[in-house]
Amino acid sequence: MSDGEPITELTLSHPIEFGNETISTLTFRPATGADLEDFPINGATIKDYMRIAARLTERPITAFRKASGPDTFAIAAAVESQLASGPPTGGT
């Protein structure tokens, strides 16, 4: 991944057992305004990042609650990469 590129796929270091499924890889779609409309600009919590990750991967948030600590931070970084990618707006 080059700098500024959004993370679109994340392989978990500890797969998540959720129901009858083992989730070892997450695929993120690009974020839309609807995904981010309630995301706090300042003071976002891990729960905020997990909520957006659930939307972008079309997985239930309850699955993310089972992620390991390091994977939780990797998931948050993947969401952050979606927020930071793309051209700036409003510039001249």
C-alpha positions as CSV (number, residue, x, y, z in Angstrom):
1,M,0.0,0.0,0.0
2,S,1.4,3.4,-0.9
3,D,1.0,6.5,1.2
4,G,-2.5,8.0,0.9
5,E,-4.0,4.9,-0.5
6,P,-7.1,3.6,1.4
7,I,-6.9,0.1,2.8
8,T,-9.4,-2.0,0.9
9,E,-8.6,-5.4,2.3
10,L,-7.3,-6.3,5.8
11,T,-6.1,-9.8,6.9
12,L,-6.7,-10.3,10.6
13,S,-3.9,-11.7,12.7
14,H,-6.5,-13.5,14.8
15,P,-9.6,-14.6,12.8
16,I,-13.0,-13.7,14.3
17,E,-15.3,-16.6,15.1
18,F,-18.8,-15.3,14.6
19,G,-21.8,-17.7,14.5
20,N,-20.9,-20.4,12.0
21,E,-18.4,-18.2,10.2
22,T,-14.7,-17.5,10.6
23,I,-13.8,-14.1,9.4
24,S,-10.1,-13.9,8.5
25,T,-10.2,-11.0,5.9
26,L,-12.2,-7.8,5.8
27,T,-13.0,-6.1,2.5
28,F,-13.7,-2.4,2.8
29,R,-15.7,-0.5,0.2
30,P,-15.2,3.3,-0.2
31,A,-16.9,5.4,2.4
32,T,-19.9,7.6,1.5
33,G,-21.4,10.6,3.2
34,A,-24.2,8.4,4.6
35,D,-21.6,6.1,6.2
36,L,-19.9,9.1,7.9
37,E,-22.8,11.4,8.8
38,D,-22.6,10.6,12.5
39,F,-18.8,10.2,12.8
40,P,-17.4,12.7,15.2
41,I,-14.7,14.9,13.7
42,N,-12.9,15.2,17.1
43,G,-12.9,12.7,19.9
44,A,-13.8,9.6,17.9
45,T,-13.7,6.4,20.0
46,I,-12.9,2.9,19.0
47,K,-16.6,2.2,19.0
48,D,-17.1,5.0,16.4
49,Y,-14.4,3.3,14.2
50,M,-16.0,-0.1,14.6
51,R,-19.4,1.2,13.7
52,I,-18.0,2.7,10.4
53,A,-16.0,-0.5,9.8
54,A,-19.2,-2.5,10.1
55,R,-20.9,-0.3,7.5
56,L,-17.9,-0.4,5.1
57,T,-17.5,-4.2,5.3
58,E,-21.2,-5.0,5.6
59,R,-20.6,-7.0,8.7
60,P,-22.5,-6.7,12.0
61,I,-20.8,-4.6,14.6
62,T,-21.2,-7.5,17.1
63,A,-18.6,-9.4,15.0
64,F,-16.1,-6.5,15.5
65,R,-16.5,-6.7,19.3
66,K,-14.8,-10.2,19.1
67,A,-11.7,-8.8,17.3
68,S,-8.3,-9.1,19.1
69,G,-6.8,-5.9,20.5
70,P,-4.2,-5.5,17.7
71,D,-6.8,-6.3,15.1
72,T,-9.1,-3.7,16.6
73,F,-6.5,-1.1,16.1
74,A,-5.7,-2.4,12.5
75,I,-9.4,-2.1,11.7
76,A,-9.5,1.5,13.1
77,A,-6.5,2.3,10.9
78,A,-8.3,0.9,7.9
79,V,-11.3,3.1,8.5
80,E,-8.9,6.1,9.1
81,S,-7.3,5.4,5.7
82,Q,-10.8,5.7,4.1
83,L,-11.3,9.1,5.8
84,A,-7.9,10.4,4.8
85,S,-7.9,9.2,1.2
86,G,-9.1,11.1,-1.8
87,P,-8.6,14.6,-3.0
88,P,-9.2,17.5,-0.6
89,T,-12.3,19.5,-1.2
90,G,-12.9,23.3,-1.1
91,G,-9.4,24.1,-2.3
92,T,-8.6,26.7,-5.0
